[in-house]
Amino acid sequence: MCGIVGYTGMHSAAPVLLDGLSKLEYRGYDSAGIAVRDGEKQAEVIKAKGRLKKLIEKTNGGDSVPGTCGIGHTRWATHGEPSENNAHPHTSDDGNVVAVHNGIIENYQELKDKLIRNGYTFYSETDTEVAVKLVDYYYKKYEGTPVDALTHAMVRIRGSYALAIMFKEYPEEIYVARKDSPMILGVENGESFIASDVPAILKYTRNVYYIGNLEMARVRKGEITFFNLDGDEVEKQPKVIEWDAEAAEKAGFEHFMIKEIHEQPKAVADTLNSVLHDGVIDLSDVGLSEEEIKNISQIYIVACGSAYHVGMAAQYVLEDLARIPVRVELASEFRYRKPLLDKNGLAIIISQSGETADSLAALREAKSKGVRTLGIVNVIGSSIAREADNVFYTLAGPEISVATTKAYSTQLIASYLLAIQFAKVREEITQEQYDGLIAELQTLPEKIQKIIDDKERLQWFAAKQVNAKDIFFIGRGIDYAISMEGSLKMKEISYIHSEAYAAGELKHGTISLIEDGTLVIGCLTQPALYEKTVSNMVECKSRGAYLMGLTTYGNYNIEDTADFVTYIPKTDPHFATSLAVIPLQLMGYYVSVAKGLDVDKPRNLAKSVTVE
């Protein structure tokens, strides 16, 4: 949510800021703005409501805004409606402090009252303006440095924040502070960059620093100095981002989502090969020893959104192969119900960005109770990656579309690999079974590619669903987990109401929703449950439903029941999710395209939910 960029160097700042903000559009926003300083002059602030193109037009692509130091922001409204007035950057009363902010300041009203008593006035409804003026208050009260002012402000602020701030008396410098909201800093050839996510600066540098929680930094041209909450300097080593800058571009595809769907075979293969060597799974980089695996008594999978659906599928695979009890938890509910956790358990936190606020809070809750934590994340150096006891990095590369595809697929692969290795170490499967499962895993990239190559019939069928009002996805076992992700893909980008139901639950109330023409999509990848789910589909058809079947090649008798059928290659039933999800991703995509919607940036949604 929201996006921050910053630049100080030898070149004009405004074009760099606007380019960086364009790479962060996927995060979701309702307004945008930049502030640029030209030497000793006061910062020039330009803001616009709506899409970034309005700000680009307003600044003539940045050419009409001189200066080599600046900050920029795309805003997702939390406090205050979307408007130019509420857009960032915000300034103190006399323009001494200019800042942008991601996060939520929980005690903003208390701080605002304090500042009003000290003569400050407010022009916006935002919590960010309160933070800016609080920093200004402490800067003037103690007549210290920007770092001094920030340390005083950080002690008073409750909530989450990533702040990028310019001070009038410190031209060509930017100061940043962070608590629970992501931020990275980069340097290259005498220039420095600030961003809330890698794609914003990948074009300019791959040498980045990750600022820690409750830390600050002074950003000068080609030089970054870090400070802790006491104001003492902190030494940090840069990290090199391996992502190719072109991976964050559309590369000729109409949308990022369809590009990322096409990238899934490679992303799956890369993630497999990261721990699979000569037919053997090696988790040494993950950091789990065989002794630790043997001692696991319980697994808690905690995640949000699509990552939660990965957990639902992983639950079936882990329990069936490794024979370890698994509980799947919504991260937003996990810590609020005061969970009873076994200290010999393992909490697996799944998050593409590694910055998901609820998932990060769940990780901390598990650690506070003495439970070992394992993060499955896609972003090296992210908060979850740094704080988890062990990390399994997925190799999806940058994922720009709000609707996840390749990150979901790589998270599935990570969970399969863990399940197989846990089963082997705990002697729940034989060597022959182990070898067979690994061999089948290695066929998945090619089978995913086959589905993608045969997408035209799905495109034709999806175009006929543009006027659908309700779509229901049904399945049993792993097919229920598949249905959940298919339903989410449909609703989040096509805005068609869709729900996923365990097929056996239909008669317990849900079937009353079926009307003439209602599309019901039945997932049928589990041989042991195939006939039962077909029976449920027949019940829906008898009440007027229009049926789509999703099954494996060979189950051609489904054509006697369903009005439309799409097939996937056969695989081990444990791994069916990896194949079955591809047609459902394509369905959601093509329905959205047929409706003329903004596929990559669906309304009201953000790529990374970094506030509660």
LINTABEL-V71869 format. One record per residue. N is the residue number from 1. RES is the residue in one small letter. PHI is phi in degrees with one decimal (none if undefined). NEAR is the number of other ideal C-beta (glycine too) atoms within 12 Angstrom. Layout:
# LINTABEL-V71869
{{N | RES | PHI | NEAR} {N | RES | PHI | NEAR}}
This chain:
# LINTABEL-V71869
{{1 | m | none | 39} {2 | c | 58.4 | 49} {3 | g | -140.5 | 50} {4 | i | -120.3 | 55} {5 | v | -134.9 | 58} {6 | g | -153.2 | 52} {7 | y | -152.0 | 51} {8 | t | -142.9 | 41} {9 | g | -177.0 | 34} {10 | m | -97.6 | 18} {11 | h | -97.7 | 26} {12 | s | -64.1 | 29} {13 | a | -75.5 | 42} {14 | a | -56.4 | 39} {15 | p | -61.7 | 31} {16 | v | -65.8 | 41} {17 | l | -63.8 | 55} {18 | l | -65.8 | 41} {19 | d | -64.2 | 33} {20 | g | -62.6 | 45} {21 | l | -64.7 | 50} {22 | s | -63.9 | 33} {23 | k | -77.4 | 38} {24 | l | -108.4 | 45} {25 | e | -59.2 | 37} {26 | y | -63.0 | 42} {27 | r | -73.4 | 45} {28 | g | 92.4 | 37} {29 | y | -166.9 | 42} {30 | d | -128.7 | 36} {31 | s | -161.0 | 38} {32 | a | -149.8 | 47} {33 | g | -166.0 | 52} {34 | i | -136.2 | 50} {35 | a | -132.1 | 46} {36 | v | -127.8 | 42} {37 | r | -108.6 | 38} {38 | d | -112.3 | 22} {39 | g | 65.2 | 16} {40 | e | -81.0 | 13} {41 | k | -69.9 | 19} {42 | q | -62.0 | 23} {43 | a | -64.1 | 42} {44 | e | -94.3 | 31} {45 | v | -110.2 | 39} {46 | i | -128.5 | 34} {47 | k | -135.3 | 37} {48 | a | -151.4 | 33} {49 | k | -84.0 | 26} {50 | g | 96.8 | 23} {51 | r | -68.0 | 22} {52 | l | -59.7 | 39} {53 | k | -58.9 | 17} {54 | k | -67.1 | 23} {55 | l | -68.6 | 39} {56 | i | -63.4 | 29} {57 | e | -65.5 | 18} {58 | k | -65.0 | 29} {59 | t | -108.6 | 34} {60 | n | 54.0 | 16} {61 | g | 70.1 | 21} {62 | g | 95.3 | 34} {63 | d | -68.8 | 17} {64 | s | -89.8 | 21} {65 | v | -119.9 | 33} {66 | p | -74.8 | 22} {67 | g | 131.0 | 38} {68 | t | -113.3 | 31} {69 | c | -139.6 | 47} {70 | g | -168.2 | 49} {71 | i | -132.5 | 56} {72 | g | -141.7 | 57} {73 | h | -158.4 | 52} {74 | t | -111.6 | 49} {75 | r | -104.6 | 47} {76 | w | -107.6 | 43} {77 | a | -62.7 | 29} {78 | t | -120.4 | 34} {79 | h | -97.8 | 30} {80 | g | 96.4 | 28} {81 | e | -68.5 | 17} {82 | p | -63.2 | 29} {83 | s | -164.2 | 22} {84 | e | -65.8 | 26} {85 | n | -65.6 | 24} {86 | n | -85.3 | 32} {87 | a | -66.0 | 43} {88 | h | -90.3 | 56} {89 | p | -73.3 | 47} {90 | h | -114.2 | 44} {91 | t | -128.1 | 37} {92 | s | -74.4 | 37} {93 | d | -56.3 | 22} {94 | d | -102.0 | 21} {95 | g | 78.2 | 24} {96 | n | -65.1 | 27} {97 | v | -123.0 | 44} {98 | v | -127.4 | 49} {99 | a | -149.8 | 49} {100 | v | -123.0 | 55} {101 | h | -151.2 | 53} {102 | n | -109.8 | 50} {103 | g | 118.9 | 42} {104 | i | -134.9 | 33} {105 | i | -95.6 | 37} {106 | e | -72.5 | 23} {107 | n | -102.7 | 21} {108 | y | -64.1 | 33} {109 | q | -66.5 | 19} {110 | e | -61.5 | 19} {111 | l | -68.1 | 33} {112 | k | -63.1 | 30} {113 | d | -60.5 | 15} {114 | k | -61.6 | 22} {115 | l | -68.7 | 30} {116 | i | -62.4 | 19} {117 | r | -63.4 | 12} {118 | n | -100.3 | 18} {119 | g | 92.7 | 16} {120 | y | -82.0 | 27} {121 | t | -117.6 | 17} {122 | f | -129.4 | 30} {123 | y | -108.9 | 23} {124 | s | -122.9 | 33} {125 | e | -102.3 | 22} {126 | t | -91.4 | 41} {127 | d | -74.9 | 39} {128 | t | -64.1 | 51} {129 | e | -59.8 | 38} {130 | v | -63.4 | 43} {131 | a | -62.2 | 52} {132 | v | -59.7 | 51} {133 | k | -77.1 | 42} {134 | l | -68.0 | 45} {135 | v | -61.7 | 50} {136 | d | -61.0 | 37} {137 | y | -59.0 | 32} {138 | y | -72.4 | 35} {139 | y | -62.0 | 32} {140 | k | -81.7 | 27} {141 | k | -65.1 | 18} {142 | y | -100.4 | 19} {143 | e | 50.1 | 13} {144 | g | -105.8 | 19} {145 | t | -89.9 | 23} {146 | p | -56.5 | 41} {147 | v | -64.6 | 36} {148 | d | -60.0 | 26} {149 | a | -62.8 | 39} {150 | l | -66.4 | 45} {151 | t | -62.2 | 28} {152 | h | -64.3 | 29} {153 | a | -67.0 | 42} {154 | m | -63.5 | 37} {155 | v | -67.1 | 21} {156 | r | -87.0 | 28} {157 | i | -82.6 | 38} {158 | r | -107.8 | 23} {159 | g | 127.8 | 32} {160 | s | -122.8 | 37} {161 | y | -164.1 | 48} {162 | a | -127.5 | 51} {163 | l | -117.1 | 51} {164 | a | -123.7 | 59} {165 | i | -132.2 | 53} {166 | m | -115.6 | 49} {167 | f | -112.0 | 40} {168 | k | -57.0 | 27} {169 | e | -84.8 | 23} {170 | y | -128.8 | 26} {171 | p | -63.7 | 24} {172 | e | 66.2 | 35} {173 | e | -125.1 | 34} {174 | i | -127.2 | 52} {175 | y | -113.2 | 47} {176 | v | -128.3 | 49} {177 | a | -143.5 | 50} {178 | r | -142.0 | 41} {179 | k | -149.3 | 38} {180 | d | 67.8 | 39} {181 | s | -116.0 | 47} {182 | p | -69.8 | 50} {183 | m | -162.5 | 52} {184 | i | -126.2 | 49} {185 | l | -127.8 | 49} {186 | g | -130.7 | 42} {187 | v | -133.4 | 32} {188 | e | -168.9 | 28} {189 | n | 49.4 | 15} {190 | g | 76.6 | 18} {191 | e | -122.7 | 32} {192 | s | -130.7 | 46} {193 | f | -133.6 | 51} {194 | i | -128.0 | 56} {195 | a | -159.2 | 49} {196 | s | -89.5 | 52} {197 | d | -157.5 | 49} {198 | v | -56.7 | 48} {199 | p | -55.5 | 43} {200 | a | -64.7 | 44} {201 | i | -121.3 | 43} {202 | l | -60.3 | 34} {203 | k | -66.7 | 29} {204 | y | -105.4 | 33} {205 | t | -160.0 | 34} {206 | r | -113.1 | 23} {207 | n | -95.5 | 27} {208 | v | -128.6 | 37} {209 | y | -117.6 | 34} {210 | y | -104.1 | 37} {211 | i | -78.4 | 43} {212 | g | -78.0 | 28} {213 | n | -65.7 | 28} {214 | l | 57.5 | 26} {215 | e | -120.4 | 37} {216 | m | -128.6 | 43} {217 | a | -149.5 | 39} {218 | r | -104.1 | 35} {219 | v | -110.1 | 44} {220 | r | -113.8 | 27} {221 | k | -61.3 | 25} {222 | g | 67.7 | 22} {223 | e | -147.0 | 21} {224 | i | -128.7 | 40} {225 | t | -118.7 | 30} {226 | f | -105.0 | 31} {227 | f | -135.3 | 32} {228 | n | -90.8 | 24} {229 | l | -67.1 | 24} {230 | d | -86.2 | 17} {231 | g | 86.8 | 26} {232 | d | -84.6 | 14} {233 | e | -67.6 | 16} {234 | v | -124.5 | 24} {235 | e | -84.3 | 14} {236 | k | -137.3 | 23} {237 | q | -103.9 | 13} {238 | p | -71.2 | 22} {239 | k | -113.2 | 25} {240 | v | -102.9 | 18} {241 | i | -81.3 | 33} {242 | e | -86.4 | 21} {243 | w | -58.2 | 31} {244 | d | -77.4 | 18} {245 | a | -57.9 | 22} {246 | e | -67.9 | 16} {247 | a | -66.3 | 29} {248 | a | -94.5 | 33} {249 | e | -111.5 | 22} {250 | k | -77.3 | 24} {251 | a | 53.2 | 20} {252 | g | 89.9 | 11} {253 | f | -78.8 | 20} {254 | e | -68.8 | 19} {255 | h | -137.8 | 30} {256 | f | -63.2 | 37} {257 | m | -61.5 | 41} {258 | i | -70.0 | 33} {259 | k | -61.8 | 31} {260 | e | -72.2 | 44} {261 | i | -61.6 | 43} {262 | h | -68.6 | 31} {263 | e | -83.5 | 39} {264 | q | -64.2 | 44} {265 | p | -56.7 | 33} {266 | k | -68.9 | 28} {267 | a | -62.5 | 41} {268 | v | -65.5 | 44} {269 | a | -62.9 | 28} {270 | d | -63.0 | 28} {271 | t | -68.0 | 40} {272 | l | -58.5 | 37} {273 | n | -71.1 | 23} {274 | s | -69.4 | 28} {275 | v | -127.3 | 34} {276 | l | -107.4 | 30} {277 | h | -130.2 | 15} {278 | d | 54.1 | 11} {279 | g | 76.7 | 20} {280 | v | -126.9 | 18} {281 | i | -80.8 | 36} {282 | d | -120.2 | 23} {283 | l | -98.7 | 30} {284 | s | -63.3 | 17} {285 | d | -70.4 | 18} {286 | v | -70.6 | 32} {287 | g | 98.6 | 22} {288 | l | -100.1 | 32} {289 | s | -86.4 | 18} {290 | e | -62.9 | 18} {291 | e | -63.8 | 10} {292 | e | -66.5 | 24} {293 | i | -63.9 | 33} {294 | k | -63.3 | 21} {295 | n | -87.6 | 20} {296 | i | -67.7 | 36} {297 | s | -98.9 | 23} {298 | q | -159.5 | 29} {299 | i | -117.4 | 39} {300 | y | -113.0 | 42} {301 | i | -99.5 | 48} {302 | v | -124.6 | 48} {303 | a | -166.8 | 46} {304 | c | -127.9 | 38} {305 | g | 55.9 | 37} {306 | s | -62.2 | 45} {307 | a | -62.9 | 49} {308 | y | -64.3 | 37} {309 | h | -67.8 | 42} {310 | v | -58.2 | 46} {311 | g | -60.5 | 44} {312 | m | -63.4 | 40} {313 | a | -68.5 | 51} {314 | a | -62.4 | 47} {315 | q | -57.5 | 37} {316 | y | -62.2 | 37} {317 | v | -69.1 | 44} {318 | l | -63.4 | 40} {319 | e | -66.2 | 27} {320 | d | -72.7 | 30} {321 | l | -85.1 | 35} {322 | a | -90.9 | 38} {323 | r | 57.1 | 21} {324 | i | -111.7 | 34} {325 | p | -61.0 | 20} {326 | v | -128.4 | 33} {327 | r | -121.8 | 30} {328 | v | -105.1 | 36} {329 | e | -124.1 | 37} {330 | l | -72.9 | 29} {331 | a | -59.5 | 38} {332 | s | -69.4 | 25} {333 | e | -105.6 | 22} {334 | f | -52.1 | 35} {335 | r | -80.4 | 29} {336 | y | -80.5 | 15} {337 | r | -99.8 | 15} {338 | k | 50.4 | 11} {339 | p | -64.3 | 24} {340 | l | -91.1 | 15} {341 | l | -115.3 | 29} {342 | d | -81.7 | 22} {343 | k | -67.5 | 19} {344 | n | -94.3 | 21} {345 | g | -83.3 | 31} {346 | l | -129.9 | 43} {347 | a | -96.5 | 46} {348 | i | -102.4 | 51} {349 | i | -104.2 | 54} {350 | i | -108.2 | 54} {351 | s | -159.4 | 53} {352 | q | -59.5 | 48} {353 | s | -76.2 | 49} {354 | g | 73.7 | 40} {355 | e | -124.1 | 48} {356 | t | -55.1 | 46} {357 | a | -59.0 | 35} {358 | d | -66.4 | 35} {359 | s | -68.7 | 49} {360 | l | -64.2 | 45} {361 | a | -64.1 | 34} {362 | a | -65.7 | 45} {363 | l | -58.8 | 45} {364 | r | -65.1 | 28} {365 | e | -63.6 | 31} {366 | a | -63.8 | 40} {367 | k | -63.9 | 28} {368 | s | -65.7 | 18} {369 | k | -98.4 | 23} {370 | g | 78.5 | 16} {371 | v | -95.5 | 32} {372 | r | -64.3 | 33} {373 | t | -121.2 | 40} {374 | l | -128.7 | 41} {375 | g | -96.5 | 49} {376 | i | -107.0 | 50} {377 | v | -135.1 | 45} {378 | n | -106.8 | 45} {379 | v | -111.5 | 40} {380 | i | -64.2 | 31} {381 | g | 81.2 | 35} {382 | s | -69.6 | 39} {383 | s | -60.7 | 39} {384 | i | -64.8 | 50} {385 | a | -62.3 | 35} {386 | r | -75.0 | 26} {387 | e | -93.4 | 33} {388 | a | -71.4 | 36} {389 | d | -67.1 | 26} {390 | n | -136.2 | 32} {391 | v | -135.5 | 35} {392 | f | -110.2 | 43} {393 | y | -85.0 | 36} {394 | t | -82.3 | 45} {395 | l | -113.7 | 35} {396 | a | -81.9 | 40} {397 | g | 73.9 | 39} {398 | p | -64.6 | 41} {399 | e | -114.3 | 42} {400 | i | -98.6 | 43} {401 | s | -61.1 | 45} {402 | v | -60.5 | 42} {403 | a | -77.3 | 47} {404 | t | -71.7 | 48} {405 | t | -133.8 | 47} {406 | k | -71.3 | 45} {407 | a | -66.0 | 50} {408 | y | -58.1 | 52} {409 | s | -64.3 | 53} {410 | t | -73.6 | 46} {411 | q | -64.9 | 50} {412 | l | -59.9 | 50} {413 | i | -60.6 | 49} {414 | a | -59.5 | 52} {415 | s | -68.5 | 47} {416 | y | -61.3 | 46} {417 | l | -61.2 | 46} {418 | l | -62.8 | 42} {419 | a | -61.9 | 43} {420 | i | -65.4 | 43} {421 | q | -68.3 | 39} {422 | f | -60.8 | 40} {423 | a | -63.5 | 32} {424 | k | -66.8 | 31} {425 | v | -62.8 | 28} {426 | r | -87.3 | 25} {427 | e | 60.5 | 17} {428 | e | -94.1 | 23} {429 | i | -131.4 | 25} {430 | t | -83.2 | 13} {431 | q | -61.4 | 15} {432 | e | -63.6 | 11} {433 | q | -64.6 | 21} {434 | y | -56.9 | 29} {435 | d | -62.6 | 20} {436 | g | -67.0 | 22} {437 | l | -65.3 | 36} {438 | i | -66.4 | 34} {439 | a | -60.2 | 19} {440 | e | -69.1 | 27} {441 | l | -55.8 | 39} {442 | q | -70.0 | 29} {443 | t | -87.1 | 25} {444 | l | -61.7 | 43} {445 | p | -56.0 | 33} {446 | e | -65.0 | 23} {447 | k | -69.8 | 33} {448 | i | -62.4 | 42} {449 | q | -61.8 | 24} {450 | k | -61.0 | 23} {451 | i | -65.6 | 37} {452 | i | -63.1 | 35} {453 | d | -66.9 | 18} {454 | d | -111.7 | 21} {455 | k | -93.1 | 26} {456 | e | -63.8 | 15} {457 | r | -63.1 | 21} {458 | l | -65.7 | 35} {459 | q | -61.4 | 24} {460 | w | -62.1 | 18} {461 | f | -66.5 | 30} {462 | a | -61.9 | 36} {463 | a | -62.6 | 23} {464 | k | -83.9 | 22} {465 | q | -103.2 | 34} {466 | v | -63.7 | 23} {467 | n | -99.2 | 15} {468 | a | -63.9 | 32} {469 | k | -100.9 | 19} {470 | d | -141.4 | 29} {471 | i | -133.0 | 42} {472 | f | -116.0 | 43} {473 | f | -111.2 | 51} {474 | i | -131.1 | 50} {475 | g | -175.4 | 48} {476 | r | -124.9 | 35} {477 | g | 62.3 | 33} {478 | i | -58.3 | 44} {479 | d | -64.2 | 48} {480 | y | -68.0 | 40} {481 | a | -62.6 | 42} {482 | i | -61.0 | 50} {483 | s | -60.9 | 46} {484 | m | -60.9 | 41} {485 | e | -70.6 | 47} {486 | g | -61.2 | 49} {487 | s | -64.8 | 38} {488 | l | -63.5 | 39} {489 | k | -58.4 | 44} {490 | m | -66.2 | 41} {491 | k | -72.3 | 33} {492 | e | -74.0 | 38} {493 | i | -114.5 | 41} {494 | s | -104.5 | 40} {495 | y | 64.2 | 24} {496 | i | -88.7 | 33} {497 | h | -62.7 | 18} {498 | s | -140.7 | 35} {499 | e | -139.8 | 29} {500 | a | -111.0 | 35} {501 | y | -131.8 | 36} {502 | a | -65.2 | 29} {503 | a | -56.0 | 38} {504 | g | -68.8 | 21} {505 | e | -91.7 | 20} {506 | l | -54.3 | 35} {507 | k | -75.1 | 18} {508 | h | -95.5 | 12} {509 | g | 127.5 | 11} {510 | t | -64.8 | 26} {511 | i | -63.5 | 27} {512 | s | -66.5 | 14} {513 | l | -82.7 | 23} {514 | i | -72.7 | 30} {515 | e | -126.7 | 18} {516 | d | -56.6 | 14} {517 | g | 87.3 | 21} {518 | t | -62.1 | 32} {519 | l | -79.4 | 44} {520 | v | -119.0 | 48} {521 | i | -105.4 | 54} {522 | g | -98.8 | 52} {523 | c | -94.2 | 54} {524 | l | -135.8 | 49} {525 | t | -106.0 | 48} {526 | q | -101.9 | 38} {527 | p | -53.1 | 24} {528 | a | -68.9 | 17} {529 | l | -113.6 | 29} {530 | y | -56.9 | 31} {531 | e | -64.9 | 21} {532 | k | -64.5 | 25} {533 | t | -70.8 | 44} {534 | v | -59.7 | 34} {535 | s | -60.3 | 22} {536 | n | -65.0 | 42} {537 | m | -66.1 | 43} {538 | v | -61.6 | 25} {539 | e | -60.1 | 26} {540 | c | -68.0 | 41} {541 | k | -64.1 | 28} {542 | s | -66.0 | 17} {543 | r | -106.1 | 24} {544 | g | 101.8 | 18} {545 | a | -69.1 | 34} {546 | y | -99.5 | 29} {547 | l | -106.3 | 40} {548 | m | -117.3 | 42} {549 | g | -108.2 | 43} {550 | l | -123.4 | 45} {551 | t | -148.3 | 42} {552 | t | -90.0 | 31} {553 | y | -55.4 | 21} {554 | g | 111.2 | 16} {555 | n | -88.2 | 28} {556 | y | -74.0 | 15} {557 | n | -67.7 | 15} {558 | i | -64.2 | 31} {559 | e | -67.7 | 18} {560 | d | -74.0 | 15} {561 | t | -108.2 | 31} {562 | a | -84.3 | 33} {563 | d | -80.8 | 26} {564 | f | -145.7 | 27} {565 | v | -131.4 | 31} {566 | t | -120.9 | 40} {567 | y | -113.6 | 30} {568 | i | -124.3 | 38} {569 | p | -61.7 | 31} {570 | k | -72.0 | 22} {571 | t | -152.5 | 34} {572 | d | -58.8 | 32} {573 | p | -54.9 | 33} {574 | h | -61.8 | 39} {575 | f | -102.3 | 46} {576 | a | -60.2 | 42} {577 | t | -56.6 | 50} {578 | s | -61.0 | 53} {579 | l | -92.5 | 46} {580 | a | -66.3 | 48} {581 | v | -71.1 | 51} {582 | i | -63.5 | 48} {583 | p | -60.1 | 46} {584 | l | -73.4 | 52} {585 | q | -61.7 | 48} {586 | l | -64.2 | 43} {587 | m | -59.1 | 49} {588 | g | -58.2 | 48} {589 | y | -61.8 | 43} {590 | y | -71.1 | 35} {591 | v | -64.5 | 39} {592 | s | -63.2 | 38} {593 | v | -61.5 | 27} {594 | a | -62.8 | 25} {595 | k | -85.9 | 24} {596 | g | 73.3 | 12} {597 | l | -91.8 | 26} {598 | d | -82.9 | 27} {599 | v | -59.0 | 39} {600 | d | -76.7 | 33} {601 | k | -130.8 | 32} {602 | p | -62.7 | 30} {603 | r | -60.4 | 21} {604 | n | 67.4 | 19} {605 | l | -113.5 | 30} {606 | a | -130.5 | 37} {607 | k | -66.4 | 45} {608 | s | -121.5 | 47} {609 | v | -90.3 | 38} {610 | t | -100.0 | 44} {611 | v | -131.2 | 35} {612 | e | -71.2 | 25}}
